[in-house]
Amino acid sequence: MAMNERKSVRDGHDPLIVSLTKYIPYDGIPHAGGQYAKDHFDALAGIARVVAVAPSTPANRAAVTRQGAPGEVILIEGTGPFRAGRAKLLTDLASAWRGSDAQGFFGRAVTTPEWPWDLLAEADVVEFQWSEMASLAPLVRSRLPEKPLVVVAHDVITQRWRRAAGASKNPVLRTAYSVAARRSAARERRDFAAADRVVVFSEKDAALVRDLAPAAQPVVVAPGFRLGSTSTAQQAEEPVVLFTGALGRPDNDRAVRWFLQNVWPRVTERVPDALFVAAGSGPRRGLRRLVARSRRAELTGFVPSLDPYYASARVFVAPVLTGAGVKFKTVDALVRGLPTVATPVGAEGIEREDVFAGVTDDPVRFADLVVAALRGAHAERAAAAGEWAAEVYGMDAFTRRVRAVYGQLMPDPLA
């Protein structure tokens, strides 16, 4: 049920959690952050009533009609010429200039009657999904000083900008990324400190939060993954090398380009029948052209389920060079028992390097590792890694972790 009218949603004495979220999650949402939010909401629904408050963007207006969307949603249209998600590119650029904060039209709504202050006052906990939404935490803290506040930092945006600056060969872009990093650092320092807890997905991100905001209280909640019953690499008949991810994202686009240009030719020289499959939505025109020119490489575009692609793969690669946070694609491959070759960025946040077939950003070494995995060199390690990953990242463990964090913040802490 989408709600734009102002009304209370308390039902008896059930705890109430209000989530200020960048995206409305639903079944099959085509990006990892959205899938995390879906699992997070589902976990909290077992201990509380959850209401999502989100920008009224085209994507979110469509999301509320999808199966699995939260039952109670308030979409904020906001104010100004870019209200309701108009001119997304300009909105995103303005957000980056302000330190990667919440969309301007959404943030300005806090001063209008549209903003549900009464709902936030009624909540037992207010959370901010994604670091950008945390830009509203200091204001909520000032208006509701006793309210428990939780930031769910899917990644530390400051690190993302710093890495983009370090990777850019264009001096103008490098300068722009450096400015964005400085502004983001100031914003995240302030916002993380305003929260009672900052949920992060790895010890590495917890350390980043403490470095940025020594007063913050990060808590690690490893993301959850459904174990399923897809085939493992040992059962794959064809020598398929798989990458998954939203290919419209610059970090994923850059990863696939680097792999195709620097690694893949070395692999096909030694395994001529190997096939590289990049499964994910939104590949850009330049990437499509590169794939078309590359030997035995395919793009899938959007697919309703990645399970068949994981089942047919013999090796998974995470050649990610930029970005921040735990790469969900990497964890998903490990949980499924696939031999996984990653760059240090692709493997970060996963505390054990010995679960990988190899970790390197040297293209020659990367190719050697992929070839060895295609020939079955790491099957036993991958199986053991799958057992470890299932224990650490399984949904039951994830649900317990999420509920423990929020249960401790309730007025009557949950057992």
C-alpha positions as CSV (number, residue, x, y, z in Angstrom):
1,M,0.0,0.0,0.0
2,A,1.5,3.3,-1.0
3,M,0.6,6.2,1.2
4,N,1.0,9.9,0.4
5,E,-1.5,11.1,3.0
6,R,-0.5,11.8,6.5
7,K,-1.7,9.2,9.0
8,S,-0.5,7.1,11.8
9,V,0.4,3.5,11.0
10,R,0.9,2.2,14.6
11,D,-1.0,-0.9,15.2
12,G,-1.4,-1.6,18.9
13,H,1.9,-1.8,20.7
14,D,4.0,-3.3,17.9
15,P,7.4,-1.6,17.6
16,L,7.6,0.8,14.7
17,I,10.7,1.3,12.5
18,V,10.7,4.1,9.9
19,S,13.2,3.7,7.1
20,L,14.3,6.7,5.1
21,T,15.4,4.8,2.0
22,K,16.9,5.8,-1.3
23,Y,15.2,2.9,-3.1
24,I,12.0,0.9,-2.5
25,P,13.0,-2.8,-2.7
26,Y,11.0,-5.5,-4.2
27,D,11.4,-9.1,-5.4
28,G,13.9,-9.3,-8.2
29,I,15.2,-5.7,-7.9
30,P,18.2,-5.6,-10.3
31,H,20.9,-4.3,-8.1
32,A,22.7,-5.7,-5.0
33,G,21.9,-2.8,-2.7
34,G,18.2,-3.1,-3.4
35,Q,18.4,-6.8,-2.7
36,Y,20.1,-6.1,0.6
37,A,17.4,-3.6,1.5
38,K,14.7,-6.2,0.6
39,D,16.3,-8.8,2.9
40,H,16.9,-6.2,5.6
41,F,13.2,-5.1,5.5
42,D,12.1,-8.8,5.6
43,A,14.3,-9.5,8.6
44,L,12.9,-6.5,10.5
45,A,9.3,-7.4,9.7
46,G,9.6,-10.3,12.1
47,I,10.1,-7.9,15.1
48,A,8.4,-4.7,14.1
49,R,6.2,-2.8,11.7
50,V,8.3,-1.2,9.0
51,V,7.3,1.9,7.0
52,A,9.5,3.1,4.1
53,V,9.8,6.8,3.3
54,A,11.5,7.4,0.0
55,P,11.9,10.0,-2.8
56,S,9.1,9.8,-5.4
57,T,11.3,9.0,-8.3
58,P,10.1,7.1,-11.4
59,A,11.9,4.0,-10.2
60,N,10.3,4.1,-6.8
61,R,6.8,4.8,-8.2
62,A,7.1,1.7,-10.3
63,A,8.7,-0.3,-7.4
64,V,5.6,0.2,-5.1
65,T,3.5,-1.7,-7.6
66,R,5.9,-4.7,-7.7
67,Q,5.6,-8.0,-5.8
68,G,7.5,-8.0,-2.6
69,A,7.6,-4.2,-2.1
70,P,7.0,-3.1,1.5
71,G,3.4,-3.0,2.5
72,E,3.6,0.6,3.8
73,V,5.3,3.3,1.8
74,I,5.3,7.1,1.8
75,L,6.7,8.6,-1.4
76,I,7.9,12.2,-1.0
77,E,7.4,14.4,-4.1
78,G,9.5,17.2,-2.7
79,T,9.9,20.8,-3.9
80,G,11.7,22.6,-6.7
81,P,12.1,22.1,-10.4
82,F,13.6,18.6,-10.0
83,R,10.9,17.4,-7.7
84,A,9.5,13.9,-8.2
85,G,12.8,12.7,-9.6
86,R,12.9,14.9,-12.7
87,A,16.3,15.5,-14.4
88,K,18.0,12.7,-12.7
89,L,21.5,13.5,-14.0
90,L,21.4,17.1,-12.8
91,T,20.0,15.9,-9.4
92,D,22.8,13.4,-9.1
93,L,25.5,15.9,-10.0
94,A,24.1,18.4,-7.4
95,S,24.1,15.7,-4.8
96,A,27.7,14.8,-5.5
97,W,28.7,18.5,-5.2
98,R,27.0,18.6,-1.8
99,G,28.9,15.6,-0.6
100,S,26.7,12.8,-2.0
101,D,23.7,13.6,0.1
102,A,20.0,12.8,-0.3
103,Q,18.4,14.2,-3.5
104,G,17.8,17.9,-3.1
105,F,14.1,17.8,-3.7
106,F,13.7,15.1,-1.1
107,G,15.9,16.8,1.5
108,R,14.1,20.1,1.1
109,A,10.8,18.5,1.8
110,V,11.7,18.3,5.5
111,T,10.5,21.9,5.8
112,T,7.1,21.3,4.2
113,P,3.8,19.8,5.4
114,E,4.6,16.7,3.2
115,W,7.3,15.5,5.5
116,P,6.0,12.9,8.0
117,W,7.5,14.3,11.2
118,D,4.7,12.9,13.3
119,L,5.5,9.4,12.0
120,L,9.2,9.8,12.8
121,A,8.2,11.0,16.3
122,E,6.1,8.0,16.7
123,A,8.7,5.5,15.6
124,D,10.8,3.4,18.0
125,V,13.8,3.5,15.6
126,V,14.5,5.6,12.5
127,E,16.9,4.2,10.0
128,F,18.6,5.7,7.0
129,Q,19.2,3.2,4.1
130,W,22.3,4.1,2.1
131,S,24.9,6.7,3.2
132,E,23.2,9.4,1.1
133,M,20.1,9.2,3.2
134,A,22.2,9.7,6.3
135,S,22.6,13.3,5.4
136,L,19.2,13.8,7.1
137,A,20.4,12.2,10.3
138,P,21.7,15.4,12.0
139,L,18.4,17.2,11.3
140,V,16.4,14.3,12.7
141,R,18.7,14.2,15.7
142,S,18.1,17.9,16.4
143,R,14.3,17.6,16.1
144,L,14.1,14.2,17.9
145,P,17.1,14.2,20.2
146,E,16.2,11.0,22.1
147,K,15.2,9.0,19.0
148,P,17.4,5.9,18.3
149,L,18.9,6.4,14.8
150,V,20.6,3.8,12.6
151,V,22.5,4.5,9.4
152,V,22.9,1.5,7.0
153,A,26.0,2.4,5.1
154,H,26.0,0.1,2.0
155,D,29.4,1.5,1.4
156,V,31.5,4.5,2.5
157,I,31.0,6.9,-0.4
158,T,34.2,8.8,0.5
159,Q,36.3,5.8,-0.4
160,R,34.4,5.4,-3.7
161,W,35.3,8.9,-4.8
162,R,38.9,8.6,-3.6
163,R,39.3,5.4,-5.7
164,A,37.7,7.1,-8.7
165,A,40.2,9.9,-8.4
166,G,43.1,7.6,-8.1
167,A,42.0,5.5,-11.1
168,S,41.2,8.5,-13.4
169,K,43.8,9.4,-16.1
170,N,41.8,12.6,-17.0
171,P,43.1,15.5,-14.9
172,V,39.8,17.3,-14.9
173,L,37.9,14.2,-13.8
174,R,40.6,13.4,-11.2
175,T,40.1,16.9,-9.7
176,A,36.3,16.6,-9.7
177,Y,36.5,13.2,-8.0
178,S,38.9,14.6,-5.4
179,V,36.6,17.5,-4.6
180,A,33.7,15.0,-4.3
181,A,35.8,12.9,-1.9
182,R,36.6,15.9,0.3
183,R,33.0,17.0,0.4
184,S,31.7,13.5,1.0
185,A,34.2,13.0,3.9
186,A,33.0,16.1,5.6
187,R,29.4,15.0,5.1
188,E,29.8,11.4,6.2
189,R,31.9,12.5,9.3
190,R,29.0,14.6,10.5
191,D,26.2,12.2,9.6
192,F,27.8,9.0,11.0
193,A,28.4,10.8,14.3
194,A,24.7,11.7,14.5
195,A,23.6,8.1,14.6
196,D,23.5,5.6,17.5
197,R,24.7,2.8,15.2
198,V,26.2,2.7,11.7
199,V,25.6,-0.7,10.1
200,V,28.4,-1.7,7.8
201,F,29.0,-5.0,5.9
202,S,32.6,-5.7,6.8
203,E,35.3,-4.9,9.4
204,K,37.1,-2.9,6.7
205,D,34.1,-0.5,6.4
206,A,33.9,-0.3,10.2
207,A,37.5,0.9,10.2
208,L,36.7,3.4,7.5
209,V,33.7,4.8,9.5
210,R,35.9,5.1,12.7
211,D,38.6,6.9,10.7
212,L,36.1,9.4,9.3
213,A,34.0,9.8,12.5
214,P,35.8,8.7,15.7
215,A,32.6,9.3,17.6
216,A,30.5,6.9,15.4
217,Q,29.5,3.4,16.6
218,P,29.8,1.0,13.6
219,V,28.5,-2.5,13.9
220,V,29.2,-5.2,11.3
221,V,26.3,-7.0,9.8
222,A,27.5,-9.4,7.1
223,P,24.9,-9.4,4.3
224,G,22.7,-12.5,3.8
225,F,22.5,-14.8,0.8
226,R,20.1,-17.6,-0.1
227,L,21.9,-20.8,-0.4
228,G,19.6,-22.3,-3.0
229,S,20.3,-25.5,-5.0
230,T,22.1,-24.3,-8.1
231,S,24.8,-26.5,-9.6
232,T,28.4,-25.9,-8.5
233,A,31.4,-25.4,-10.8
234,Q,32.3,-29.1,-10.5
235,Q,29.1,-29.9,-12.5
236,A,29.5,-27.2,-15.2
237,E,30.2,-28.9,-18.5
238,E,31.4,-25.9,-20.5
239,P,34.4,-23.7,-19.6
240,V,32.3,-20.6,-18.8
241,V,33.8,-17.6,-17.0
242,L,31.1,-15.5,-15.3
243,F,30.8,-11.9,-14.2
244,T,27.5,-10.5,-12.8
245,G,26.5,-7.0,-11.9
246,A,24.5,-3.9,-13.1
247,L,26.6,-3.1,-16.1
248,G,25.4,0.4,-16.4
249,R,27.3,1.2,-13.2
250,P,30.7,2.8,-14.0
251,D,32.6,0.4,-11.6
252,N,31.2,-2.7,-13.3
253,D,31.6,-1.2,-16.8
254,R,35.3,-0.5,-16.0
255,A,35.8,-4.0,-14.5
256,V,34.5,-5.8,-17.6
257,R,36.5,-3.6,-19.9
258,W,39.7,-4.2,-18.0
259,F,39.1,-7.9,-18.0
260,L,38.3,-8.1,-21.7
261,Q,41.2,-5.9,-22.8
262,N,43.9,-7.2,-20.4
263,V,43.0,-10.7,-19.2
264,W,40.6,-12.4,-21.6
265,P,42.9,-12.7,-24.6
266,R,45.5,-14.5,-22.5
267,V,42.8,-16.9,-21.3
268,T,41.4,-17.8,-24.8
269,E,45.0,-18.3,-26.1
270,R,45.2,-21.3,-23.7
271,V,41.6,-22.3,-23.4
272,P,40.2,-21.6,-26.9
273,D,36.7,-22.8,-26.2
274,A,36.3,-20.7,-23.0
275,L,33.3,-18.4,-23.0
276,F,33.0,-15.2,-21.0
277,V,29.5,-14.2,-19.9
278,A,28.8,-10.8,-18.3
279,A,25.2,-11.1,-16.9
280,G,23.5,-7.9,-15.9
281,S,21.3,-5.0,-17.0
282,G,22.1,-1.8,-18.7
283,P,25.4,-2.3,-20.6
284,R,26.6,0.9,-22.3
285,R,27.1,1.2,-26.0
286,G,30.9,1.2,-25.7
287,L,30.9,-2.0,-23.7
288,R,28.5,-3.7,-26.1
289,R,30.9,-2.8,-28.9
290,L,33.9,-4.1,-27.0
291,V,32.1,-7.4,-26.3
292,A,31.1,-7.7,-29.9
293,R,34.8,-7.4,-30.9
294,S,36.0,-9.8,-28.3
295,R,36.5,-13.5,-28.9
296,R,33.8,-15.7,-27.3
297,A,32.3,-13.1,-25.0
298,E,28.6,-12.4,-24.4
299,L,26.3,-9.9,-22.7
300,T,23.0,-11.1,-21.4
301,G,21.3,-7.8,-20.6
302,F,18.7,-8.0,-17.8
303,V,17.8,-11.5,-16.7
304,P,15.0,-12.4,-14.2
305,S,17.3,-14.8,-12.3
306,L,21.1,-15.3,-12.2
307,D,20.7,-18.9,-11.0
308,P,21.1,-20.5,-14.5
309,Y,24.2,-18.5,-15.2
310,Y,25.9,-19.4,-11.9
311,A,24.8,-23.1,-12.5
312,S,26.5,-23.1,-15.9
313,A,29.7,-21.3,-14.9
314,R,33.0,-23.0,-14.0
315,V,34.8,-19.9,-12.7
316,F,33.6,-16.5,-11.4
317,V,35.6,-13.3,-11.8
318,A,35.4,-10.1,-9.8
319,P,37.9,-7.8,-11.7
320,V,36.7,-4.7,-9.9
321,L,39.1,-1.8,-9.7
322,T,37.0,1.0,-8.2
323,G,34.1,1.4,-5.9
324,A,33.7,0.7,-2.2
325,G,32.1,-1.8,0.1
326,V,31.6,-5.5,0.0
327,K,31.0,-6.8,-3.5
328,F,27.8,-8.8,-3.2
329,K,28.5,-10.6,-6.5
330,T,31.7,-12.0,-5.0
331,V,30.0,-13.3,-1.9
332,D,27.2,-14.8,-4.0
333,A,29.8,-16.8,-6.0
334,L,31.6,-18.0,-3.0
335,V,28.3,-19.1,-1.3
336,R,27.6,-21.2,-4.4
337,G,30.9,-22.9,-4.3
338,L,32.3,-21.3,-7.5
339,P,36.1,-20.9,-7.8
340,T,36.5,-17.1,-7.7
341,V,39.3,-15.0,-9.0
342,A,39.2,-11.4,-7.8
343,T,41.2,-8.2,-7.7
344,P,41.9,-6.8,-4.2
345,V,39.0,-4.4,-4.6
346,G,36.7,-7.2,-5.7
347,A,37.7,-9.3,-2.7
348,E,37.7,-6.6,-0.1
349,G,35.5,-6.9,3.0
350,I,35.8,-10.7,2.9
351,E,38.1,-11.5,5.7
352,R,39.6,-14.7,4.4
353,E,41.8,-14.6,1.3
354,D,42.2,-18.3,1.3
355,V,38.6,-18.8,0.1
356,F,39.5,-17.4,-3.3
357,A,41.1,-19.2,-6.2
358,G,43.4,-16.1,-6.3
359,V,43.5,-12.4,-5.6
360,T,45.5,-10.1,-7.8
361,D,45.3,-7.0,-10.0
362,D,48.1,-8.1,-12.3
363,P,46.5,-9.1,-15.6
364,V,49.0,-11.9,-16.4
365,R,48.6,-13.5,-13.0
366,F,44.8,-13.0,-13.2
367,A,44.7,-14.9,-16.5
368,D,46.9,-17.7,-15.0
369,L,44.5,-18.1,-12.1
370,V,41.4,-18.2,-14.4
371,V,43.0,-20.8,-16.6
372,A,44.0,-22.9,-13.6
373,A,40.4,-22.7,-12.3
374,L,38.9,-23.6,-15.6
375,R,41.1,-26.7,-15.6
376,G,39.8,-27.7,-12.2
377,A,42.8,-26.7,-10.0
378,H,40.7,-25.1,-7.2
379,A,37.6,-27.3,-7.0
380,E,38.3,-28.5,-3.4
381,R,39.1,-25.0,-2.2
382,A,35.9,-23.7,-3.8
383,A,33.8,-26.4,-2.1
384,A,35.4,-25.6,1.3
385,A,34.9,-21.9,0.7
386,G,31.2,-22.5,-0.1
387,E,30.7,-24.2,3.2
388,W,32.4,-21.4,5.1
389,A,30.5,-18.7,3.2
390,A,27.2,-20.4,3.8
391,E,27.8,-20.3,7.5
392,V,28.9,-16.7,7.6
393,Y,26.5,-15.3,5.0
394,G,23.5,-17.5,5.2
395,M,20.1,-15.9,5.6
396,D,19.4,-17.3,9.1
397,A,22.6,-15.8,10.5
398,F,21.9,-12.5,8.7
399,T,18.4,-12.2,10.1
400,R,19.6,-12.8,13.7
401,R,22.3,-10.1,13.2
402,V,19.9,-7.5,11.9
403,R,17.3,-8.2,14.6
404,A,19.9,-8.0,17.4
405,V,21.1,-4.6,16.3
406,Y,17.6,-3.1,16.2
407,G,16.2,-5.1,19.1
408,Q,18.8,-3.5,21.4
409,L,17.6,0.0,20.5
410,M,14.0,-0.6,21.2
411,P,12.5,1.0,24.3
412,D,11.9,-2.5,25.6
413,P,14.9,-4.4,24.1
414,L,13.9,-7.6,22.4
415,A,15.4,-10.8,23.4
